[in-house]
Amino acid sequence: MRHYLVALALLIAPLLALAQAPLELAADAQVLRTAGHLEWLDDPGGTLDVDRAGRASGWAALPGNLSASYTRSAIWLRLRLAVPQPGQWMLLLRNPLLDDVRVYARAEDDAWHVLGASGEDVPRRLWPVDFRSAAFPFQPAQAGTYTVLVRVTARNAVNTALDVWQRLGFDNHTRREGFVFGLYFGFYLLLISLHALFWRATRAPASGLFLAYVGLCVSVELLTLGLVQQLTGLPGTWSDRLLGMSLALSYPVAMQMAARQLRLRAAWPQLVRALQAAAGATALACTVLVLSGHYSAGVQLLQALATPTLLLLPCGLALWLLRRGQPHAGLFLIVFSPYYAGALIAFARNMGLLPFNAFTENASALCTMVHMVLLSLWIVGSHDRQRRARERAQIQLEAELAQRQQREGELLQALDLERRVRQEQRDFVAMVSHELRTPLAIINTSAQQLARNLGAPPEKTLARSHNIRAAVQRLLNLVDDCLADDRMAEPDIATHQAPCDLHALISELQADFAPGRVHGTHSDGTRHLATDSALLRIALRNLLANADRHAPAHAIVRITTRREGSRLHIDVSNPGAAIPSEEQLRLFERYFRGRSAQGQPGSGLGLYLVQRITEKLGGNASLVTAGGAAPVVFRLDLPAG
């Protein structure tokens, strides 16, 4: 036994020495992590002041970051800093949900000085630094060894990490973090907007439930990251209530979503009703506890009941269904496993079973984002499959009736029409699936890279942000084309005639391309015309995008306007390979893409929309020259009135 104690002492001795060794504030370091240099003291009654805490004998080495789970005690942290020269530093605690944080510092043989107080129970106007979590300026006036004491209390789990930043590095960090959060929540805003449009168009119940599901997820993330509190100054008592209610409501919604995607209602309706009743009762009990001021008890009850229920029941049923040959159960495991893994990691971190570090701090958010993307694709794909099944059934019924009522020639025409419609549907689904997956994958990958490499060089960050912007613009162009295609399909669509500055419109479109890529030339009398400028913008944008796509990298795309009597001609030309004669007759067909366009982004709707819009505006679109020795030229012939 004695030998084991000696061995244990030898293992712990370096750790104690490391915890007691001062952390040197190197002048060339942007940020210093304090894990391994901290000591902690448990203050059960929260009665110690800074002098008594500094003299207390119960200090213990902290091997990593602070992970004290849910506790009513005040936790003291002690950090010794070796300051080689005066400077401006920031002390940052990486947990926005701490209720009261007070920081004291002193040099050797000096009195304690208060660096400030922060936390959700402290009014924001009294915070020393306006940031989403507690941050304190540390400006030693002279070189030497300083001792920093941090007193922390929280109704949430007392988990945090203490970082020491150079002031300039901290300012850059806040800007980078704001940019990353903008991308993160911009992705969720895009996802919510797309599903809102999808739900409005289809009224699919699963899509409406998904909107509630992702909305609660976003509200939890905003409150957990402290962004709502920072922007609104919301006090901790109310932010805790909002966070607790959002967490509680997300439990029955997540249970209902899991039951729907597993298709349990048809097989076990009583089980589904029992699970939803239990989830609703748990959410109600937790909400009552949170609203009555017992936030910790409510959240701990929710985590203790919801985490194993959501993890074991749906996954166990999915495995059982998968063994019985149900393919949707395997898809359920793929889609929901990231969400359950993130929830389990967050639960274990809050209960002190996992350390507080960068992985456990961000795992839940990243896993939830992956889960939301997969679930969104699943819902849209399921609805599309059901819609196609209903359409096929309807077409089949109509075909059967036609066999009895129509002649053989009419039947052949109906079958030919059916084949064309189904081919267009397949082309559209294939196009949308490809055009959505690629930019979403780019956004997801770039966002993960940004989140995992916050200290990456600026050129890498700019490159990733450019990738995200390009992917988002590609999605927006696809949405515009699909909406315009839907609008053009209406037989009685009305145009909105209004004065239009054609030169200004073309200048705005030129700005969407690389500088110098598009060059415009205008003749007299071509500036003003009366037309539907919104539709004309779509037509010109598609023509310029088509020319930009097929022109060599350093070539110039030219747009020329000239007037001939009562007609206005707009020519868009670019140097390029000759268009084969067999493709020239199909250029303005819906979803047609020539050989030169294969492998490039595009929906196959561009020139089709150009033709339809031009016809709606009282004109005509045509191919003037097909390339080769001369440039490829497309012309819009419009009324000049």
C-alpha angles and dihedrals in degrees: 000000000000091000090055091051092050091050091048091050091051090053095048097042096076090047092052091047091050092049091051095044113100117249108239114225099222112204093224096051118101094194135008123201113219098203108130093023098071133098124195138204128197113223103187096184096034089230102126120106122207095268094050092043092051091052096042118119099213098083115134132189115260109213095198138355123326113279109164099149116212111343138153091213125103110244120213122201123196124200128176116209127197107210112196093186139357115281148140116271137167128218110211128188111202101218120084093191098069111123102207127011122175123179127199130182137184140171120236113297091002134115123265117267123201112236092188147280129260139160138105092290091055116080111251093235088065095053112112090221126029100230135128092254133030113293128168132191115237113193112170111199095208142015120274144088118309131189120215123197121194122192114200132185128170143167087213125063109303097234122138147134125225116220128184113214133184106241095244091046090050091052091051090046092055091051093049091047091051090052092049092048089049090055092043097052091035087061090052091047090052091048092049092046093050092048091045089056090044092049092047091051097043107020086216109174092218091056092050090050089048091055090055090045096052092038091059089045092054093047091051091049093048092051095041091052091049094236095126091048092049095048098042103027089234109179120240096251091061098037089052090051092049092046093047093049091047090051092047094048092047090062099067091037091053090047092051091047091051092048092049095049091046090049091229097149094073094048102034110016094162092052091050092050091048092050093048092047091050092047091048092049091049091048091049093049092048091047091052091050092048094047091048091058099261097114098153093050092048095048094044090051091049093049093045092052104029100045098057092036094053092041102045107031102048094036092046092049091046092053090048092049091046091056088052091057101261106147094193088065091062090049088050091056091050094049100040101036094082091051094049092045091053092047091049092050092049091048093049091047093050091048091051094248093117127039121253106250141132092280098050090040094058104023095091094051094047094044091048091052092052090047093051093051093049093044092049092053091046094052094047092045093048092050091048092051091049091047092050090048090053091046092049090050091049093047091048091052092049090048091052092051090047091055089062100040108034136060124255092262093053090050091054090050091051092050091049090051090049091053092050093049093048091047091052090049092051091047091049094047092046091048095048093044091053096041092048099043097050099053092038089053090050092050093047094047094045092047091051091049091050092048094048096044106042090154095051119134114276093245091059091047091049091048092051093046089050089053090052093047091048091049092048091049089051090053091047091051090050091050091048092050093047092048091047090048090052091049093048090053091066109100096213101040112157124218121220106227113204138145111285131193099217095187092053091046091053091047090054091051091049089059090062091068134060115289110275093010095109121042121189129205122186132191126210118286096024101101101082128046137145112244144115098286094191093058092041090052090055092049094048093044091054092047092050092044090051091050092045091050095053101036121094116264098260099031124112123244110214128205117191130186125196136160127229111184109297094349130084120210121203113188123192113191137176135169112253149130119301116272110236114248093237090058096046093075092053100044093105096045120115114263093000114142123178127224093265091056096053112114093020126105115264143112102230089240100096104091091031089059090045090057095044094046093047090052090050088052091053098258143089138246121216144166108248100180127009101214132246109105091008126043122267106260128190118187133203113203109198137167109265095211 
